[in-house]
């Protein structure tokens, strides 16, 4: 028996020795101009062998069969690199490489097009990315200030009294776009009103933008597109404190203090990042009438993102953020709001918690994600004032204009992703979304009590039909239930909607030549009859409040979206460039249309949401980016479009029998320019100095203005605007990675700002267009390690 054991042992030793002679190992270090590259992923193509670099940029891969390989190197913010190498049997191959930064985002990994990670060039729909580079270049305090630097995207301010902002994508209003936080649709009805300006820029890793219906798997109401806000991950031990002081027209302060910090374990299996911001902005009166054009704002935000890897094949991620924000507009900001002529005051308290668990199979071809998010929001509001009067009755009436909004939203889902041989990928899942909002102002007898529940089932198959041809075939089926009660004075409306809707999606991707992709696609979407974020926004006109109510006969809105694009990216040596031309055509059926129906018995003005005759939005997006060297980069983009109704739509409907004020109709979308674009240029001659020149162009548009107590509307053709910014920064690299950066510059250098605001206590506060701030001088300071 002992002899057999001895023989078996000798055989095992011989086999191990033979295998050792037939395999080798690889070890090395990755660096960049800034130092070691941390958490870079290295894979030997055609195998399951790989590694991740540590804090010193070092890595090792063992038991590699001898032979020739292509080593693929990926790292966040760096160009994907493929290196040929040979592994000799019984030897350790030493490897070192300095990789270049991805200065224009050619090789970024994105998730917003297909719900799983893949290269931008392999995504079924064009994915544009707003990163920290453009947020720094524009000295963005909140996310909203950097979003306009992508084709097809425009952010606008809609109210002088409260600062309501909304995103327009491919010419469509905010509710046509889906806002995601870390790929979760947790942006609720309430947070959609002011939420874009609440998210601090220092919390954001990147913002992924998918235009048109190409991201329907995230929700069929993503008719115009999807904006996915990806918050910062803990990657390495770091910290940063920053401050920004801005002066609008050299006078009104806009001060911000923020911080970031990350701690990661030595084995990279756990980590946490913290971030926070405190902002204090004064109210700005552009025309000297005593009423704000930019509201007073106080924001306090804190959040954290943490991960833990129980095993090499699993990961648990926790997201928490809390926002307290106060905003006040109108006149006499030092008085209680009910003692002013006109005031809008809002006090928000919002908490969002999300948890995600990812599990991979042993061969990493299968991934199962289970996730849940909860959001709770409370808004205490005041919409009113004395309307220019000074009687006791007016003051008592104004004191009843305080309101309360309670908002609760939840998302729960699971997703299965499997990668078959040959890059054929299936993704499928089920997702529940719920939102309950109650908005009440007793003094105006206003109530929105709405509950929306939906369960969505989705699936998509990515089929590599040929070497250069990939087909993406997907669909989503949503069961939507809306139970809503809407009251304004004696008007009472309700919605009881329950329906299942199919939303197919099909996309074709053809690689013309390496780096050049031709895409075409179709997606169907819908919007159920319900109150959206702008319906919770209240503005004033004629010294009274303007509300929105749903029509008794409001039905579902549907869309058919077609896109086609050509994208060509080149990475030759140090020269990186990218060109995009993208055409879009979206047909809206029974589109939601708001009609001004005049003043009500309680004094308020009313807009009614009805179904329209249909509309078409079509156009082309263009973008060109080039970085001819490590020191220079240029980005230029723009949109040419038409947004037309199938039939002239009523904007103002007079009282029955009125001859003094005729009905006002429009053939094109209001507040929607047919041309708009952006420019961004960066010069970094050395590691210390940076110069950024950025700007946006807004073409002429049609803007409505209420001109009398009967809510009669005049249509105005607005001027064009060029909003240019200049920023300079100098960084001192001190001891032990400790850095200090001083920056300064001017936003809206030419003070290209609206000149003809509606004035006084009876003004139409919605008559706002053009850039969101006047000429603003700023100076900032950052200290910490690993500054961008």
MOWOQUI-V990911 format. One record per run of one state. SS is the DSSP state (a for helix, b for strand, c for the rest). FROM is the first residue (numbers start at 1). LEN is the number of residues. If there is no record, write none. Layout:
{{SS:FROM:LEN} {SS:FROM:LEN}}
//
This chain:
{{c:1:1} {a:2:21} {b:23:10} {c:33:2} {b:35:2} {c:37:4} {b:41:4} {c:45:5} {b:50:3} {c:53:5} {b:58:8} {c:66:1} {b:67:8} {c:75:3} {b:78:1} {c:79:2} {b:81:7} {c:88:4} {b:92:7} {c:99:2} {b:101:1} {c:102:7} {b:109:2} {c:111:7} {b:118:2} {a:120:3} {c:123:4} {b:127:5} {a:132:6} {c:138:4} {b:142:1} {a:143:3} {c:146:7} {b:153:5} {c:158:7} {b:165:5} {c:170:2} {b:172:1} {c:173:1} {a:174:3} {b:177:5} {c:182:2} {b:184:1} {c:185:6} {a:191:8} {c:199:1} {b:200:1} {a:201:3} {b:204:8} {c:212:4} {a:216:3} {c:219:6} {b:225:7} {c:232:6} {b:238:11} {c:249:3} {b:252:13} {c:265:5} {b:270:12} {c:282:2} {b:284:1} {c:285:6} {b:291:1} {c:292:2} {b:294:1} {c:295:1} {b:296:13} {c:309:5} {b:314:18} {c:332:5} {a:337:3} {c:340:3} {b:343:18} {c:361:5} {b:366:19} {c:385:7} {a:392:7} {c:399:3} {b:402:19} {c:421:3} {b:424:18} {a:442:3} {c:445:1} {b:446:18} {c:464:5} {b:469:20} {c:489:2} {b:491:23} {c:514:2} {b:516:12} {c:528:5} {a:533:4} {c:537:2} {b:539:3} {c:542:2} {b:544:7} {c:551:6} {b:557:16} {c:573:2} {b:575:15} {c:590:2} {b:592:8} {c:600:5} {b:605:7} {c:612:3} {b:615:15} {c:630:2} {b:632:21} {c:653:11} {b:664:5} {c:669:6} {b:675:9} {c:684:5} {b:689:10} {c:699:3} {b:702:5} {c:707:6} {b:713:5} {c:718:3} {b:721:13} {c:734:4} {b:738:10} {c:748:28} {b:776:10} {c:786:3}}
//
